[in-house]
Amino acid sequence: MDRQVDVLTAQGKPVADVVPAIGMIEVTYYRWRNGYSCLKGDQVIRLKELEADIKYARSNNQRR
């Protein structure tokens, strides 16, 4: 995702015009970039798995 934006901005297109092309709004893109752009693809997948595990554990703890 970040790579697509990098390529298009290198071609001279402003971020505000590029980000909607990848299906995001500008604010979401900047939040994503600040939080996750340093991660590789497999790291992002693992992070999402861990977040899902935590969410599942919290929902089970609330039921008790």
PDB file of N, CA, C, O and CB in Angstrom:
ATOM      1  N   MET A   1       0.830  -1.182   0.000  1.00  0.00           N
ATOM      2  CA  MET A   1       0.000   0.000   0.000  1.00  0.00           C
ATOM      3  C   MET A   1       0.874   1.245   0.000  1.00  0.00           C
ATOM      4  O   MET A   1       0.720   2.122  -0.851  1.00  0.00           O
ATOM      5  CB  MET A   1      -0.944  -0.002   1.205  1.00  0.00           C
ATOM      6  N   ASP A   2       1.783   1.318   0.948  1.00  0.00           N
ATOM      7  CA  ASP A   2       2.666   2.476   1.039  1.00  0.00           C
ATOM      8  C   ASP A   2       3.528   2.581  -0.215  1.00  0.00           C
ATOM      9  O   ASP A   2       3.859   3.678  -0.666  1.00  0.00           O
ATOM     10  CB  ASP A   2       3.553   2.385   2.296  1.00  0.00           C
ATOM     11  N   ARG A   3       3.880   1.441  -0.761  1.00  0.00           N
ATOM     12  CA  ARG A   3       4.711   1.408  -1.971  1.00  0.00           C
ATOM     13  C   ARG A   3       3.968   2.051  -3.148  1.00  0.00           C
ATOM     14  O   ARG A   3       4.560   2.802  -3.922  1.00  0.00           O
ATOM     15  CB  ARG A   3       5.108  -0.051  -2.319  1.00  0.00           C
ATOM     16  N   GLN A   4       2.677   1.757  -3.279  1.00  0.00           N
ATOM     17  CA  GLN A   4       1.891   2.345  -4.362  1.00  0.00           C
ATOM     18  C   GLN A   4       1.878   3.863  -4.246  1.00  0.00           C
ATOM     19  O   GLN A   4       2.037   4.577  -5.236  1.00  0.00           O
ATOM     20  CB  GLN A   4       0.453   1.797  -4.350  1.00  0.00           C
ATOM     21  N   VAL A   5       1.688   4.341  -3.033  1.00  0.00           N
ATOM     22  CA  VAL A   5       1.662   5.787  -2.811  1.00  0.00           C
ATOM     23  C   VAL A   5       3.034   6.380  -3.118  1.00  0.00           C
ATOM     24  O   VAL A   5       3.120   7.444  -3.730  1.00  0.00           O
ATOM     25  CB  VAL A   5       1.241   6.115  -1.355  1.00  0.00           C
ATOM     26  N   ASP A   6       4.099   5.714  -2.706  1.00  0.00           N
ATOM     27  CA  ASP A   6       5.449   6.206  -2.982  1.00  0.00           C
ATOM     28  C   ASP A   6       5.703   6.328  -4.479  1.00  0.00           C
ATOM     29  O   ASP A   6       6.264   7.322  -4.940  1.00  0.00           O
ATOM     30  CB  ASP A   6       6.488   5.282  -2.354  1.00  0.00           C
ATOM     31  N   VAL A   7       5.292   5.325  -5.227  1.00  0.00           N
ATOM     32  CA  VAL A   7       5.512   5.338  -6.678  1.00  0.00           C
ATOM     33  C   VAL A   7       4.745   6.490  -7.322  1.00  0.00           C
ATOM     34  O   VAL A   7       5.290   7.227  -8.144  1.00  0.00           O
ATOM     35  CB  VAL A   7       5.080   3.991  -7.307  1.00  0.00           C
ATOM     36  N   LEU A   8       3.494   6.636  -6.945  1.00  0.00           N
ATOM     37  CA  LEU A   8       2.673   7.681  -7.572  1.00  0.00           C
ATOM     38  C   LEU A   8       3.121   9.084  -7.159  1.00  0.00           C
ATOM     39  O   LEU A   8       3.095  10.004  -7.976  1.00  0.00           O
ATOM     40  CB  LEU A   8       1.200   7.482  -7.209  1.00  0.00           C
ATOM     41  N   THR A   9       3.528   9.256  -5.910  1.00  0.00           N
ATOM     42  CA  THR A   9       4.013  10.581  -5.501  1.00  0.00           C
ATOM     43  C   THR A   9       5.361  10.899  -6.140  1.00  0.00           C
ATOM     44  O   THR A   9       5.668  12.063  -6.399  1.00  0.00           O
ATOM     45  CB  THR A   9       4.129  10.659  -3.971  1.00  0.00           C
ATOM     46  N   ALA A  10       6.166   9.868  -6.395  1.00  0.00           N
ATOM     47  CA  ALA A  10       7.441  10.089  -7.094  1.00  0.00           C
ATOM     48  C   ALA A  10       7.205  10.571  -8.527  1.00  0.00           C
ATOM     49  O   ALA A  10       8.057  11.231  -9.123  1.00  0.00           O
ATOM     50  CB  ALA A  10       8.281   8.793  -7.105  1.00  0.00           C
ATOM     51  N   GLN A  11       6.048  10.233  -9.059  1.00  0.00           N
ATOM     52  CA  GLN A  11       5.697  10.689 -10.400  1.00  0.00           C
ATOM     53  C   GLN A  11       5.141  12.106 -10.390  1.00  0.00           C
ATOM     54  O   GLN A  11       4.743  12.631 -11.430  1.00  0.00           O
ATOM     55  CB  GLN A  11       4.688   9.746 -11.025  1.00  0.00           C
ATOM     56  N   GLY A  12       5.116  12.725  -9.206  1.00  0.00           N
ATOM     57  CA  GLY A  12       4.690  14.113  -9.103  1.00  0.00           C
ATOM     58  C   GLY A  12       3.251  14.324  -8.687  1.00  0.00           C
ATOM     59  O   GLY A  12       2.782  15.462  -8.655  1.00  0.00           O
ATOM     60  N   LYS A  13       2.548  13.269  -8.370  1.00  0.00           N
ATOM     61  CA  LYS A  13       1.157  13.400  -7.957  1.00  0.00           C
ATOM     62  C   LYS A  13       1.090  13.682  -6.459  1.00  0.00           C
ATOM     63  O   LYS A  13       1.834  13.075  -5.687  1.00  0.00           O
ATOM     64  CB  LYS A  13       0.357  12.124  -8.310  1.00  0.00           C
ATOM     65  N   PRO A  14       0.216  14.589  -6.035  1.00  0.00           N
ATOM     66  CA  PRO A  14       0.098  14.884  -4.604  1.00  0.00           C
ATOM     67  C   PRO A  14      -0.562  13.727  -3.840  1.00  0.00           C
ATOM     68  O   PRO A  14      -1.384  12.991  -4.386  1.00  0.00           O
ATOM     69  CB  PRO A  14      -0.708  16.173  -4.397  1.00  0.00           C
ATOM     70  N   VAL A  15      -0.185  13.589  -2.581  1.00  0.00           N
ATOM     71  CA  VAL A  15      -0.722  12.514  -1.738  1.00  0.00           C
ATOM     72  C   VAL A  15      -2.243  12.585  -1.681  1.00  0.00           C
ATOM     73  O   VAL A  15      -2.909  11.550  -1.692  1.00  0.00           O
ATOM     74  CB  VAL A  15      -0.134  12.593  -0.315  1.00  0.00           C
ATOM     75  N   ALA A  16      -2.794  13.774  -1.620  1.00  0.00           N
ATOM     76  CA  ALA A  16      -4.245  13.944  -1.545  1.00  0.00           C
ATOM     77  C   ALA A  16      -4.958  13.335  -2.752  1.00  0.00           C
ATOM     78  O   ALA A  16      -6.102  12.895  -2.635  1.00  0.00           O
ATOM     79  CB  ALA A  16      -4.591  15.422  -1.435  1.00  0.00           C
ATOM     80  N   ASP A  17      -4.298  13.306  -3.902  1.00  0.00           N
ATOM     81  CA  ASP A  17      -4.890  12.714  -5.104  1.00  0.00           C
ATOM     82  C   ASP A  17      -4.631  11.213  -5.200  1.00  0.00           C
ATOM     83  O   ASP A  17      -5.429  10.478  -5.782  1.00  0.00           O
ATOM     84  CB  ASP A  17      -4.348  13.403  -6.340  1.00  0.00           C
ATOM     85  N   VAL A  18      -3.521  10.763  -4.633  1.00  0.00           N
ATOM     86  CA  VAL A  18      -3.112   9.368  -4.745  1.00  0.00           C
ATOM     87  C   VAL A  18      -3.862   8.462  -3.767  1.00  0.00           C
ATOM     88  O   VAL A  18      -4.274   7.359  -4.127  1.00  0.00           O
ATOM     89  CB  VAL A  18      -1.621   9.250  -4.513  1.00  0.00           C
ATOM     90  N   VAL A  19      -4.034   8.926  -2.547  1.00  0.00           N
ATOM     91  CA  VAL A  19      -4.602   8.090  -1.489  1.00  0.00           C
ATOM     92  C   VAL A  19      -6.014   7.581  -1.834  1.00  0.00           C
ATOM     93  O   VAL A  19      -6.278   6.401  -1.604  1.00  0.00           O
ATOM     94  CB  VAL A  19      -4.644   8.874  -0.183  1.00  0.00           C
ATOM     95  N   PRO A  20      -6.917   8.383  -2.362  1.00  0.00           N
ATOM     96  CA  PRO A  20      -8.230   7.828  -2.736  1.00  0.00           C
ATOM     97  C   PRO A  20      -8.143   6.721  -3.791  1.00  0.00           C
ATOM     98  O   PRO A  20      -9.017   5.856  -3.855  1.00  0.00           O
ATOM     99  CB  PRO A  20      -9.124   8.940  -3.254  1.00  0.00           C
ATOM    100  N   ALA A  21      -7.116   6.743  -4.599  1.00  0.00           N
ATOM    101  CA  ALA A  21      -6.940   5.709  -5.622  1.00  0.00           C
ATOM    102  C   ALA A  21      -6.665   4.346  -5.006  1.00  0.00           C
ATOM    103  O   ALA A  21      -6.935   3.325  -5.639  1.00  0.00           O
ATOM    104  CB  ALA A  21      -5.806   6.087  -6.562  1.00  0.00           C
ATOM    105  N   ILE A  22      -6.131   4.301  -3.781  1.00  0.00           N
ATOM    106  CA  ILE A  22      -5.889   3.025  -3.113  1.00  0.00           C
ATOM    107  C   ILE A  22      -6.991   2.688  -2.119  1.00  0.00           C
ATOM    108  O   ILE A  22      -6.886   1.717  -1.369  1.00  0.00           O
ATOM    109  CB  ILE A  22      -4.547   3.051  -2.405  1.00  0.00           C
ATOM    110  N   GLY A  23      -8.051   3.498  -2.116  1.00  0.00           N
ATOM    111  CA  GLY A  23      -9.219   3.186  -1.286  1.00  0.00           C
ATOM    112  C   GLY A  23      -9.144   3.685   0.136  1.00  0.00           C
ATOM    113  O   GLY A  23      -9.738   3.079   1.028  1.00  0.00           O
ATOM    114  N   MET A  24      -8.440   4.762   0.375  1.00  0.00           N
ATOM    115  CA  MET A  24      -8.316   5.328   1.716  1.00  0.00           C
ATOM    116  C   MET A  24      -8.589   6.818   1.679  1.00  0.00           C
ATOM    117  O   MET A  24      -8.596   7.449   0.622  1.00  0.00           O
ATOM    118  CB  MET A  24      -6.921   5.056   2.299  1.00  0.00           C
ATOM    119  N   ILE A  25      -8.813   7.356   2.863  1.00  0.00           N
ATOM    120  CA  ILE A  25      -8.831   8.804   2.968  1.00  0.00           C
ATOM    121  C   ILE A  25      -7.463   9.227   3.485  1.00  0.00           C
ATOM    122  O   ILE A  25      -6.724   8.419   4.047  1.00  0.00           O
ATOM    123  CB  ILE A  25      -9.990   9.308   3.906  1.00  0.00           C
ATOM    124  N   GLU A  26      -7.140  10.472   3.294  1.00  0.00           N
ATOM    125  CA  GLU A  26      -5.798  10.953   3.593  1.00  0.00           C
ATOM    126  C   GLU A  26      -5.430  10.783   5.074  1.00  0.00           C
ATOM    127  O   GLU A  26      -4.310  10.379   5.386  1.00  0.00           O
ATOM    128  CB  GLU A  26      -5.678  12.411   3.199  1.00  0.00           C
ATOM    129  N   VAL A  27      -6.344  11.082   5.968  1.00  0.00           N
ATOM    130  CA  VAL A  27      -6.073  10.967   7.408  1.00  0.00           C
ATOM    131  C   VAL A  27      -5.745   9.515   7.774  1.00  0.00           C
ATOM    132  O   VAL A  27      -4.801   9.262   8.522  1.00  0.00           O
ATOM    133  CB  VAL A  27      -7.289  11.470   8.235  1.00  0.00           C
ATOM    134  N   THR A  28      -6.518   8.570   7.252  1.00  0.00           N
ATOM    135  CA  THR A  28      -6.276   7.156   7.536  1.00  0.00           C
ATOM    136  C   THR A  28      -4.912   6.732   7.017  1.00  0.00           C
ATOM    137  O   THR A  28      -4.201   5.982   7.685  1.00  0.00           O
ATOM    138  CB  THR A  28      -7.373   6.283   6.913  1.00  0.00           C
ATOM    139  N   TYR A  29      -4.543   7.198   5.847  1.00  0.00           N
ATOM    140  CA  TYR A  29      -3.238   6.856   5.285  1.00  0.00           C
ATOM    141  C   TYR A  29      -2.113   7.333   6.202  1.00  0.00           C
ATOM    142  O   TYR A  29      -1.183   6.581   6.492  1.00  0.00           O
ATOM    143  CB  TYR A  29      -3.079   7.470   3.884  1.00  0.00           C
ATOM    144  N   TYR A  30      -2.199   8.571   6.653  1.00  0.00           N
ATOM    145  CA  TYR A  30      -1.133   9.091   7.516  1.00  0.00           C
ATOM    146  C   TYR A  30      -1.089   8.353   8.856  1.00  0.00           C
ATOM    147  O   TYR A  30      -0.004   8.107   9.381  1.00  0.00           O
ATOM    148  CB  TYR A  30      -1.329  10.596   7.752  1.00  0.00           C
ATOM    149  N   ARG A  31      -2.231   8.001   9.410  1.00  0.00           N
ATOM    150  CA  ARG A  31      -2.241   7.216  10.646  1.00  0.00           C
ATOM    151  C   ARG A  31      -1.615   5.853  10.414  1.00  0.00           C
ATOM    152  O   ARG A  31      -0.818   5.391  11.230  1.00  0.00           O
ATOM    153  CB  ARG A  31      -3.673   7.057  11.179  1.00  0.00           C
ATOM    154  N   TRP A  32      -1.962   5.207   9.316  1.00  0.00           N
ATOM    155  CA  TRP A  32      -1.382   3.905   8.987  1.00  0.00           C
ATOM    156  C   TRP A  32       0.129   4.021   8.816  1.00  0.00           C
ATOM    157  O   TRP A  32       0.889   3.209   9.343  1.00  0.00           O
ATOM    158  CB  TRP A  32      -2.022   3.334   7.707  1.00  0.00           C
ATOM    159  N   ARG A  33       0.545   5.024   8.086  1.00  0.00           N
ATOM    160  CA  ARG A  33       1.969   5.197   7.816  1.00  0.00           C
ATOM    161  C   ARG A  33       2.756   5.431   9.103  1.00  0.00           C
ATOM    162  O   ARG A  33       3.853   4.897   9.264  1.00  0.00           O
ATOM    163  CB  ARG A  33       2.185   6.359   6.852  1.00  0.00           C
ATOM    164  N   ASN A  34       2.211   6.216  10.007  1.00  0.00           N
ATOM    165  CA  ASN A  34       2.902   6.478  11.270  1.00  0.00           C
ATOM    166  C   ASN A  34       2.972   5.242  12.150  1.00  0.00           C
ATOM    167  O   ASN A  34       3.924   5.082  12.913  1.00  0.00           O
ATOM    168  CB  ASN A  34       2.213   7.598  12.021  1.00  0.00           C
ATOM    169  N   GLY A  35       1.985   4.370  12.056  1.00  0.00           N
ATOM    170  CA  GLY A  35       1.956   3.216  12.938  1.00  0.00           C
ATOM    171  C   GLY A  35       2.492   1.926  12.372  1.00  0.00           C
ATOM    172  O   GLY A  35       3.050   1.114  13.109  1.00  0.00           O
ATOM    173  N   TYR A  36       2.333   1.716  11.063  1.00  0.00           N
ATOM    174  CA  TYR A  36       2.601   0.393  10.511  1.00  0.00           C
ATOM    175  C   TYR A  36       3.541   0.340   9.311  1.00  0.00           C
ATOM    176  O   TYR A  36       3.902  -0.755   8.880  1.00  0.00           O
ATOM    177  CB  TYR A  36       1.338  -0.213  10.130  1.00  0.00           C
ATOM    178  N   SER A  37       3.939   1.448   8.772  1.00  0.00           N
ATOM    179  CA  SER A  37       4.714   1.405   7.531  1.00  0.00           C
ATOM    180  C   SER A  37       6.090   0.771   7.704  1.00  0.00           C
ATOM    181  O   SER A  37       6.702   0.344   6.725  1.00  0.00           O
ATOM    182  CB  SER A  37       4.872   2.796   6.984  1.00  0.00           C
ATOM    183  N   CYS A  38       6.577   0.706   8.932  1.00  0.00           N
ATOM    184  CA  CYS A  38       7.893   0.095   9.154  1.00  0.00           C
ATOM    185  C   CYS A  38       7.813  -1.433   9.197  1.00  0.00           C
ATOM    186  O   CYS A  38       8.846  -2.101   9.181  1.00  0.00           O
ATOM    187  CB  CYS A  38       8.501   0.617  10.457  1.00  0.00           C
ATOM    188  N   LEU A  39       6.592  -1.997   9.252  1.00  0.00           N
ATOM    189  CA  LEU A  39       6.420  -3.441   9.339  1.00  0.00           C
ATOM    190  C   LEU A  39       6.401  -4.071   7.952  1.00  0.00           C
ATOM    191  O   LEU A  39       5.957  -3.454   6.984  1.00  0.00           O
ATOM    192  CB  LEU A  39       5.134  -3.780  10.092  1.00  0.00           C
ATOM    193  N   LYS A  40       6.883  -5.297   7.869  1.00  0.00           N
ATOM    194  CA  LYS A  40       6.792  -6.073   6.630  1.00  0.00           C
ATOM    195  C   LYS A  40       5.443  -6.788   6.601  1.00  0.00           C
ATOM    196  O   LYS A  40       4.757  -6.867   7.620  1.00  0.00           O
ATOM    197  CB  LYS A  40       7.974  -7.100   6.513  1.00  0.00           C
ATOM    198  N   GLY A  41       5.068  -7.303   5.447  1.00  0.00           N
ATOM    199  CA  GLY A  41       3.765  -7.935   5.256  1.00  0.00           C
ATOM    200  C   GLY A  41       3.465  -9.033   6.253  1.00  0.00           C
ATOM    201  O   GLY A  41       2.370  -9.073   6.815  1.00  0.00           O
ATOM    202  N   ASP A  42       4.423  -9.934   6.485  1.00  0.00           N
ATOM    203  CA  ASP A  42       4.176 -11.026   7.422  1.00  0.00           C
ATOM    204  C   ASP A  42       4.055 -10.527   8.854  1.00  0.00           C
ATOM    205  O   ASP A  42       3.365 -11.142   9.668  1.00  0.00           O
ATOM    206  CB  ASP A  42       5.284 -12.056   7.328  1.00  0.00           C
ATOM    207  N   GLN A  43       4.718  -9.420   9.169  1.00  0.00           N
ATOM    208  CA  GLN A  43       4.605  -8.842  10.500  1.00  0.00           C
ATOM    209  C   GLN A  43       3.223  -8.233  10.720  1.00  0.00           C
ATOM    210  O   GLN A  43       2.670  -8.315  11.817  1.00  0.00           O
ATOM    211  CB  GLN A  43       5.685  -7.786  10.712  1.00  0.00           C
ATOM    212  N   VAL A  44       2.675  -7.627   9.683  1.00  0.00           N
ATOM    213  CA  VAL A  44       1.329  -7.054   9.781  1.00  0.00           C
ATOM    214  C   VAL A  44       0.305  -8.163   9.996  1.00  0.00           C
ATOM    215  O   VAL A  44      -0.609  -8.017  10.807  1.00  0.00           O
ATOM    216  CB  VAL A  44       0.983  -6.238   8.509  1.00  0.00           C
ATOM    217  N   ILE A  45       0.454  -9.270   9.273  1.00  0.00           N
ATOM    218  CA  ILE A  45      -0.459 -10.404   9.434  1.00  0.00           C
ATOM    219  C   ILE A  45      -0.384 -10.941  10.853  1.00  0.00           C
ATOM    220  O   ILE A  45      -1.416 -11.214  11.465  1.00  0.00           O
ATOM    221  CB  ILE A  45      -0.132 -11.519   8.423  1.00  0.00           C
ATOM    222  N   ARG A  46       0.813 -11.094  11.380  1.00  0.00           N
ATOM    223  CA  ARG A  46       0.984 -11.598  12.750  1.00  0.00           C
ATOM    224  C   ARG A  46       0.387 -10.626  13.765  1.00  0.00           C
ATOM    225  O   ARG A  46      -0.228 -11.055  14.741  1.00  0.00           O
ATOM    226  CB  ARG A  46       2.478 -11.831  13.057  1.00  0.00           C
ATOM    227  N   LEU A  47       0.560  -9.340  13.550  1.00  0.00           N
ATOM    228  CA  LEU A  47      -0.005  -8.337  14.445  1.00  0.00           C
ATOM    229  C   LEU A  47      -1.526  -8.431  14.469  1.00  0.00           C
ATOM    230  O   LEU A  47      -2.137  -8.351  15.535  1.00  0.00           O
ATOM    231  CB  LEU A  47       0.434  -6.932  14.020  1.00  0.00           C
ATOM    232  N   LYS A  48      -2.136  -8.600  13.305  1.00  0.00           N
ATOM    233  CA  LYS A  48      -3.594  -8.733  13.245  1.00  0.00           C
ATOM    234  C   LYS A  48      -4.059  -9.995  13.947  1.00  0.00           C
ATOM    235  O   LYS A  48      -5.099  -9.987  14.606  1.00  0.00           O
ATOM    236  CB  LYS A  48      -4.073  -8.738  11.794  1.00  0.00           C
ATOM    237  N   GLU A  49      -3.303 -11.087  13.819  1.00  0.00           N
ATOM    238  CA  GLU A  49      -3.651 -12.327  14.522  1.00  0.00           C
ATOM    239  C   GLU A  49      -3.599 -12.118  16.028  1.00  0.00           C
ATOM    240  O   GLU A  49      -4.488 -12.565  16.753  1.00  0.00           O
ATOM    241  CB  GLU A  49      -2.703 -13.472  14.111  1.00  0.00           C
ATOM    242  N   LEU A  50      -2.567 -11.445  16.495  1.00  0.00           N
ATOM    243  CA  LEU A  50      -2.439 -11.185  17.927  1.00  0.00           C
ATOM    244  C   LEU A  50      -3.564 -10.292  18.438  1.00  0.00           C
ATOM    245  O   LEU A  50      -4.095 -10.517  19.525  1.00  0.00           O
ATOM    246  CB  LEU A  50      -1.089 -10.544  18.226  1.00  0.00           C
ATOM    247  N   GLU A  51      -3.923  -9.286  17.659  1.00  0.00           N
ATOM    248  CA  GLU A  51      -5.027  -8.407  18.050  1.00  0.00           C
ATOM    249  C   GLU A  51      -6.333  -9.186  18.123  1.00  0.00           C
ATOM    250  O   GLU A  51      -7.140  -8.954  19.023  1.00  0.00           O
ATOM    251  CB  GLU A  51      -5.162  -7.236  17.064  1.00  0.00           C
ATOM    252  N   ALA A  52      -6.551 -10.106  17.187  1.00  0.00           N
ATOM    253  CA  ALA A  52      -7.762 -10.927  17.204  1.00  0.00           C
ATOM    254  C   ALA A  52      -7.769 -11.842  18.422  1.00  0.00           C
ATOM    255  O   ALA A  52      -8.815 -12.039  19.041  1.00  0.00           O
ATOM    256  CB  ALA A  52      -7.872 -11.757  15.914  1.00  0.00           C
ATOM    257  N   ASP A  53      -6.610 -12.405  18.772  1.00  0.00           N
ATOM    258  CA  ASP A  53      -6.510 -13.255  19.964  1.00  0.00           C
ATOM    259  C   ASP A  53      -6.836 -12.478  21.233  1.00  0.00           C
ATOM    260  O   ASP A  53      -7.535 -12.978  22.114  1.00  0.00           O
ATOM    261  CB  ASP A  53      -5.109 -13.857  20.070  1.00  0.00           C
ATOM    262  N   ILE A  54      -6.328 -11.258  21.320  1.00  0.00           N
ATOM    263  CA  ILE A  54      -6.595 -10.419  22.487  1.00  0.00           C
ATOM    264  C   ILE A  54      -8.080 -10.082  22.573  1.00  0.00           C
ATOM    265  O   ILE A  54      -8.670 -10.127  23.653  1.00  0.00           O
ATOM    266  CB  ILE A  54      -5.757  -9.129  22.431  1.00  0.00           C
ATOM    267  N   LYS A  55      -8.677  -9.747  21.447  1.00  0.00           N
ATOM    268  CA  LYS A  55     -10.106  -9.419  21.418  1.00  0.00           C
ATOM    269  C   LYS A  55     -10.933 -10.622  21.857  1.00  0.00           C
ATOM    270  O   LYS A  55     -11.892 -10.469  22.614  1.00  0.00           O
ATOM    271  CB  LYS A  55     -10.534  -8.963  20.003  1.00  0.00           C
ATOM    272  N   TYR A  56     -10.576 -11.808  21.395  1.00  0.00           N
ATOM    273  CA  TYR A  56     -11.274 -13.036  21.769  1.00  0.00           C
ATOM    274  C   TYR A  56     -11.132 -13.299  23.264  1.00  0.00           C
ATOM    275  O   TYR A  56     -12.106 -13.649  23.932  1.00  0.00           O
ATOM    276  CB  TYR A  56     -10.733 -14.231  20.964  1.00  0.00           C
ATOM    277  N   ALA A  57      -9.922 -13.130  23.789  1.00  0.00           N
ATOM    278  CA  ALA A  57      -9.691 -13.361  25.216  1.00  0.00           C
ATOM    279  C   ALA A  57     -10.475 -12.380  26.064  1.00  0.00           C
ATOM    280  O   ALA A  57     -11.028 -12.766  27.094  1.00  0.00           O
ATOM    281  CB  ALA A  57      -8.205 -13.255  25.541  1.00  0.00           C
ATOM    282  N   ARG A  58     -10.537 -11.132  25.659  1.00  0.00           N
ATOM    283  CA  ARG A  58     -11.294 -10.117  26.413  1.00  0.00           C
ATOM    284  C   ARG A  58     -12.784 -10.440  26.412  1.00  0.00           C
ATOM    285  O   ARG A  58     -13.455 -10.290  27.434  1.00  0.00           O
ATOM    286  CB  ARG A  58     -11.060  -8.711  25.819  1.00  0.00           C
ATOM    287  N   SER A  59     -13.304 -10.884  25.267  1.00  0.00           N
ATOM    288  CA  SER A  59     -14.734 -11.207  25.213  1.00  0.00           C
ATOM    289  C   SER A  59     -15.057 -12.400  26.091  1.00  0.00           C
ATOM    290  O   SER A  59     -16.124 -12.445  26.703  1.00  0.00           O
ATOM    291  CB  SER A  59     -15.167 -11.487  23.774  1.00  0.00           C
ATOM    292  N   ASN A  60     -14.152 -13.371  26.164  1.00  0.00           N
ATOM    293  CA  ASN A  60     -14.364 -14.529  27.053  1.00  0.00           C
ATOM    294  C   ASN A  60     -14.263 -14.122  28.516  1.00  0.00           C
ATOM    295  O   ASN A  60     -15.004 -14.645  29.348  1.00  0.00           O
ATOM    296  CB  ASN A  60     -13.342 -15.640  26.748  1.00  0.00           C
ATOM    297  N   ASN A  61     -13.373 -13.210  28.847  1.00  0.00           N
ATOM    298  CA  ASN A  61     -13.232 -12.770  30.228  1.00  0.00           C
ATOM    299  C   ASN A  61     -14.453 -11.972  30.690  1.00  0.00           C
ATOM    300  O   ASN A  61     -14.813 -12.026  31.866  1.00  0.00           O
ATOM    301  CB  ASN A  61     -11.968 -11.931  30.385  1.00  0.00           C
ATOM    302  N   GLN A  62     -15.088 -11.242  29.792  1.00  0.00           N
ATOM    303  CA  GLN A  62     -16.269 -10.466  30.154  1.00  0.00           C
ATOM    304  C   GLN A  62     -17.470 -11.353  30.396  1.00  0.00           C
ATOM    305  O   GLN A  62     -18.372 -10.978  31.145  1.00  0.00           O
ATOM    306  CB  GLN A  62     -16.587  -9.460  29.076  1.00  0.00           C
ATOM    307  N   ARG A  63     -17.499 -12.517  29.780  1.00  0.00           N
ATOM    308  CA  ARG A  63     -18.638 -13.432  29.938  1.00  0.00           C
ATOM    309  C   ARG A  63     -18.625 -14.122  31.296  1.00  0.00           C
ATOM    310  O   ARG A  63     -19.663 -14.578  31.774  1.00  0.00           O
ATOM    311  CB  ARG A  63     -18.630 -14.482  28.829  1.00  0.00           C
ATOM    312  N   ARG A  64     -17.465 -14.198  31.910  1.00  0.00           N
ATOM    313  CA  ARG A  64     -17.335 -14.909  33.193  1.00  0.00           C
ATOM    314  C   ARG A  64     -17.833 -14.133  34.338  1.00  0.00           C
ATOM    315  O   ARG A  64     -17.786 -14.608  35.472  1.00  0.00           O
ATOM    316  CB  ARG A  64     -15.938 -15.274  33.450  1.00  0.00           C
TER     317      ARG A  64
END
